[in-house]
Amino acid sequence: MPEVTLLLLVLVISAALIFDYINGFHDTANAIATCVSTRALSVKAAIIMAAVLNFAGAMVSTKVATTIGKGIVDANSITQLVVLAGILGAIAWNLITWYYGMPSSSSHAIIGGLIGAVIAHAGPSVLHWDGLKKIVLALVLSPVVGTAVGFTFMVIMMWLFRNQAPSGLNNGFRRLQVGSAALMAFSHGTADAQKSMGVITMALLSYGLIPSFDVPTWVKLGCAVAMGLGTAAGGWRIIKTIGKDFVKLQPVHGFCVETAAAGVIMGAASIGMPVSTTHVITSAILGVGISKRLTAVNWNVAYRIVWAWVLTIPAAAAASFITYQGLTPFFGK
């Protein structure tokens, strides 16, 4: 029925914007945890800055959106219900991990959610395995690259400023860290808001409202605003986990973490690779912590974080699979 299909499209767009809003407060920590923990910025100032720059970053490019929207499954072979179930599964997992203060990946959640819903609808044969390999490879490699770049950057900083007094060095880097946090917030917008852009555009193409996969301007604006508002709502639970409990940071460490992570994220976004901002920033913190000494890292927190990462795709996929089965009696396939 046309009315049901239109209702599903509206629900898909609404759910995608809600996902972006949740992504905003869930992943606020990615941009500002380090500058808050080192007192370079107050929580309020950091959140406002992150919200504005998340919005700006979301408007820059759509390469990641295209990878998400076309790399997992052909939009013409799925229904609005598939997309809706995929988003709802991702939202459920994001809220669970936010509640427990675990910095899981929203990127993993939305990808896992779509996979689970597609399998529930038509089985695994309709998935684009080549595209999924590219996506998963980027998500798996990003923590490795983030750790290596964070470690290397920190070692270079320690060598360059080896003769500087710690107090003066920290005061100088506290000011520099505001700039690096701004860069991180901007890079977060270039990567994470585009996941929902890809999903909404996929739904519009499936419905027939657009002739080809080209992200409309109103979709860019809607996702950017939703993420900005979500970021403004804050996310103190996860900020505390990765900014205070994981590794104790000084301003020089925070500067290295944010600059290294932003470089990795923006480099990946420029070629359409959907890396996880959560994985990159957390692994950069790990790299910086290791450069100090192994005992500088709270390995119990690291263990919990890794488990959240490992479980995200299968958990979100399972949630979406169940959601699709639950919604089918009401909307049909």
C-alpha positions, 0 to 999 in steps of 0.5 A: 500500500502506498500509504504504508510505504510513505509512512515507513519512509517518514519513520526511516528519516525520523529514525535516522535523524534520531540516530544522528542525535544520539550519535552526537551525544554518544560520540561527543567524547571523541572530540572533547574528552581529552581537552576536558580532562586536561582542563584546556576547556570547561565542559560547557565550552567544549560541548558548544565548540564541538556542536558547532564544528560537528555541524560544519564538518557534516556539510563538507563531503558525502564520500562516506555517505556514498560508501555506506549507502551503496557499499552494503546492499543495493538500495533497489533490492531492499525495502523501507522496513529493512532500513528502519529495522537497521537504524532501530537496532543501531540506536538500541545498541548505542543507548545500551553502550552509552548507559554503561559509559562504553565508547562503542562505535556508531559506525559499527552499530549502523553497519551491523544494524543494516546487515542484520535487517538485510539478512532477515529480509532476503538472506546474506546473498544480497549483501555486497561482500566486496563493499563490506570487505572495504568497510570492515577493513577500514574499521579494523585497521583504524585502531591500529593506525590510530595507536601507531600515529598517536604513539609516534606523534607523542614520541616526536613531541617528547624529543622536540621538547625534552629540555622544556620545563613540564609546567611551561610546556603544559601551559603552552599545549593547553592553548594549542589543545583548543585548536586540536580539539576543534580539528577533532570535532570538525573531523568527527562531523565529516565522518559520522554524520554521513552515515545517516546521510547514506541511510536516508539517501538509500531510503529515498532511492528505494522509494523512488523520490530520487533517480540516483544515489546523490545526497540531497542538500536538505538531507545534509542539513538535517543530519548536520543539525541533528548531530550538532544538537546531540553534541550540545546535549553532551555525553559525560558518561563516555567522556569520563571513561576515555578522558579520565579512567583510561589514561591520565592525560596532560595537555601535551598528551591531549594535543597529540591524541586529538591531532593524530586522530583528526589526521587519520579520520580526515584522511580516511573521509577524503577517500570515502573510508568510513572509519570509526571516530570512536576507535581512532580517538581511543586507540590514539589515547592508547598509543600516547599512553604506551609512549609514557609506559605500559602501566600508564594505561588502565588495562581493565578499562581497555579490556571493557572497551575492546569487548564493546568494539568486538560485540557491536556489529553482531549485537546491532545485527541481532537487534535489527534482525529481531526488530525486522521480525517484530515489525513485519506483522504490522508492515509486511515485507 
